[in-house]
């Protein structure tokens, strides 16, 4: 009887260890998607069956067109091109099996991102289409340069705001910019639910003229 009890304890312990191992998330490196450079590069690295060539998706109030790798899986990522070259790779949701070279991953809390940035940063107010977006990294380690920049959005799921009043939440919502040291934002401590790493696009002279023309036409005449 004693031996059976020991055997049962051993089996239960082994199952617990096995389940614990399954909880450990293994990350791919998101920057390596950018390194593929082109659609052919994506297919070569990740396999043609894992790449949707040409499709569209909605992020916020924007509709983008490009490719998706590992669709409908924990490794799903959205890839955007400019002149056939990869310039943007995005992951979104509560979690994904990707991590950036800088250490960002979905589900990371705001205070954890503060630690990585090694500096406070500026966030847009919550509860609108661009709510919780990083407006500026304020010169921290996640600040972009001419080769790479980070876009990040923090989700406040269903606009829950336990720990602060409705009135306090209203004050940190909408089209305002807020320092992440704001005490109510620190109480919320929202999690990353969108990460993009982007190769900044420097417009050609002709593209610059087109952009300037569109801006000029959009201006209200005096």
C-alpha positions as MATLAB code, in Angstrom:
seq = 'XXXXXXXXXXXXXXXXXXXXXXXXXXXXXXXXXXXXXXXXXXXXXXXXXXXXXXXXXXXXXXXXXXXXXXXXXXXXXXXXXXXXXXXXXXXXXXXXXXXXXXXXXXXXXXXXXXXXXXXXXXXXXXXXXXXXXXXXXXXXXXXXXXXXXXXXXXXXXXXXXXXXXXXXXXXXXXXXXXXXXXXXXXXXXXXXXXXXXXXXXXXXXXXXXXXXXXXXXXXXXX';
ca = [
       0.000    0.000    0.000;
       2.822    2.339    0.948;
       4.609    1.600   -2.342;
       1.424    2.357   -4.321;
       1.090    5.686   -2.524;
       4.670    6.565   -3.384;
       4.050    5.589   -7.021;
       0.907    7.764   -7.142;
       2.792   10.737   -5.660;
       5.570   10.274   -8.240;
       3.066   10.166  -11.131;
       1.271   13.298   -9.897;
       4.602   15.092   -9.452;
       5.682   14.117  -12.974;
       2.396   15.393  -14.433;
       2.739   18.679  -12.555;
       6.271   19.134  -13.873;
       5.109   18.339  -17.406;
       2.310   20.913  -17.182;
       4.740   23.487  -15.807;
       7.039   22.949  -18.775;
       4.136   23.547  -21.163;
       3.572   26.957  -19.554;
       7.061   28.106  -20.500;
       6.707   30.279  -23.597;
       9.307   29.905  -26.329;
       9.913   33.033  -28.354;
      11.010   33.568  -31.915;
      12.922   36.761  -32.638;
      10.654   39.266  -34.364;
      13.575   41.223  -35.839;
      14.470   38.167  -37.914;
      11.241   38.696  -39.880;
      12.537   42.115  -40.970;
      15.829   40.464  -41.896;
      13.997   38.390  -44.531;
      13.757   41.641  -46.565;
      11.256   40.379  -49.192;
       8.293   38.037  -49.652;
      10.605   35.422  -51.166;
      12.829   35.778  -48.122;
       9.853   35.115  -45.838;
       8.959   31.953  -47.737;
      12.548   30.757  -47.714;
      12.906   31.189  -43.947;
       9.447   30.154  -42.721;
       8.200   27.943  -45.550;
       5.649   28.800  -48.299;
       2.838   27.009  -46.434;
       3.262   29.371  -43.483;
       3.007   32.584  -45.524;
      -0.198   34.205  -46.786;
       1.081   36.234  -49.735;
      -1.373   39.078  -50.159;
      -4.152   39.962  -47.753;
      -5.499   42.802  -45.622;
      -6.101   43.274  -41.913;
      -7.448   45.949  -39.608;
      -5.425   47.524  -36.805;
      -7.264   50.224  -34.905;
      -9.017   52.288  -37.552;
      -6.436   51.476  -40.246;
      -6.719   48.801  -42.937;
      -3.315   47.560  -44.071;
      -2.303   45.184  -46.832;
       0.630   42.784  -46.908;
       1.454   39.249  -45.789;
       0.725   37.154  -42.718;
       3.082   34.499  -41.431;
       1.871   31.545  -39.348;
      -1.803   32.651  -39.616;
      -4.196   31.678  -36.798;
      -1.398   30.413  -34.586;
       0.570   31.726  -31.572;
       3.285   32.792  -34.070;
       0.978   34.892  -36.251;
       2.620   38.125  -37.397;
       1.618   40.784  -39.916;
       4.167   41.933  -42.481;
       3.933   45.200  -44.412;
       5.967   46.070  -47.525;
       7.127   49.228  -49.285;
       8.391   48.830  -52.855;
       8.429   45.031  -52.303;
      10.716   45.349  -49.255;
       9.636   44.458  -45.712;
       9.408   47.634  -43.644;
       7.092   46.669  -40.781;
       6.262   43.551  -38.787;
       3.462   43.652  -36.214;
       2.105   41.299  -33.563;
      -1.086   41.925  -31.610;
      -3.287   40.289  -28.994;
      -2.823   39.037  -25.454;
       0.224   36.918  -26.323;
       2.350   35.674  -29.207;
       5.417   33.476  -29.509;
       7.589   36.418  -30.555;
       9.981   38.725  -28.771;
      11.935   41.708  -30.112;
      15.692   42.036  -29.793;
      14.970   44.836  -27.337;
      13.050   42.407  -25.093;
       9.444   43.420  -25.788;
       6.696   40.800  -25.968;
       2.896   40.856  -25.840;
       1.459   40.765  -22.333;
       4.395   42.674  -20.821;
       3.255   45.285  -18.313;
       3.837   49.004  -18.605;
       6.218   49.042  -15.633;
       8.278   46.242  -17.210;
       8.542   48.289  -20.420;
       9.666   51.280  -18.344;
      12.534   49.149  -17.075;
      13.580   48.160  -20.615;
      13.341   51.739  -21.885;
      15.383   52.866  -18.847;
      13.422   56.090  -18.970;
       9.845   57.266  -18.614;
       7.831   57.714  -21.802;
       4.660   59.384  -23.063;
       1.381   57.580  -23.694;
      -1.867   58.622  -25.352;
      -5.022   58.550  -23.238;
      -7.173   55.412  -23.110;
     -10.668   54.581  -24.393;
     -10.463   55.626  -28.068;
      -9.153   54.110  -31.327;
      -5.511   55.027  -30.611;
      -5.758   54.707  -26.849;
      -2.722   53.494  -24.937;
      -0.282   54.148  -27.801;
       3.274   55.210  -27.050;
       3.618   58.761  -28.346;
       7.315   59.161  -27.534;
       9.991   57.015  -25.890;
      11.545   60.281  -24.649;
      15.099   59.358  -25.590;
      15.064   55.998  -23.806;
      16.544   52.738  -25.073;
      13.475   52.040  -27.230;
      13.827   55.335  -29.077;
      14.169   54.688  -32.794;
      16.832   55.758  -35.230;
      17.170   55.787  -39.005;
      17.342   51.962  -39.101;
      14.618   50.810  -36.694;
      11.802   52.163  -34.536;
       9.347   50.617  -32.071;
       5.603   51.167  -32.023;
       3.748   49.880  -28.971;
       0.180   49.974  -27.683;
      -0.997   49.136  -24.162;
      -4.456   47.628  -23.756;
      -6.820   48.425  -20.956;
      -9.168   45.492  -21.591;
     -12.855   46.505  -21.703;
     -11.777   49.821  -20.151;
     -11.636   48.191  -16.729;
     -10.084   50.514  -14.156;
     -10.014   48.778  -10.810;
      -8.327   50.888   -8.162;
      -9.269   54.259   -9.629;
     -12.595   56.075   -9.870;
     -14.631   56.595  -13.034;
     -13.772   60.283  -12.880;
     -10.039   59.569  -12.544;
     -10.206   57.169  -15.490;
     -11.969   59.798  -17.558;
      -9.065   62.165  -16.875;
      -6.582   59.719  -18.447;
      -8.812   58.851  -21.411;
      -9.260   60.389  -24.834;
      -6.916   62.385  -27.050;
      -4.464   63.509  -24.393;
      -0.773   62.764  -23.831;
       0.336   61.513  -20.445;
       3.596   60.713  -18.690;
       3.563   57.051  -17.649;
       4.504   58.150  -14.130;
       0.930   59.414  -13.743;
      -0.225   57.647  -10.543;
      -3.482   56.364  -12.057;
      -1.647   54.878  -15.050;
       0.750   53.188  -12.654;
      -2.221   51.686  -10.786;
      -3.715   50.366  -14.057;
      -0.312   49.054  -15.207;
      -1.762   47.977  -18.601;
      -0.219   45.276  -20.790;
       1.245   45.453  -24.273;
      -1.227   44.187  -26.854;
       0.429   45.498  -30.034;
       4.085   45.728  -31.014;
       5.477   46.851  -34.355;
       9.093   47.107  -35.345;
       9.517   49.401  -38.298;
      12.234   50.352  -40.750;
      11.610   54.093  -41.190;
      10.793   55.081  -44.754;
      12.620   58.102  -46.145;
      10.453   59.290  -49.067;
      12.026   59.752  -52.491;
      11.874   63.210  -54.051;
       8.795   62.264  -56.111;
       7.068   60.717  -53.070;
       7.888   63.829  -51.068;
       6.245   66.027  -53.697;
       3.107   63.847  -53.672;
       2.918   64.007  -49.882;
       3.409   67.777  -49.960;
       0.705   68.136  -52.593;
      -1.777   66.080  -50.515;
      -1.022   68.163  -47.411;
      -1.417   71.402  -49.364;
      -4.785   70.324  -50.795;
      -5.998   69.322  -47.353;
      -5.324   72.765  -45.884;
      -8.250   75.061  -45.229;
      -7.861   78.102  -47.518;
      -7.418   81.495  -45.856;
];
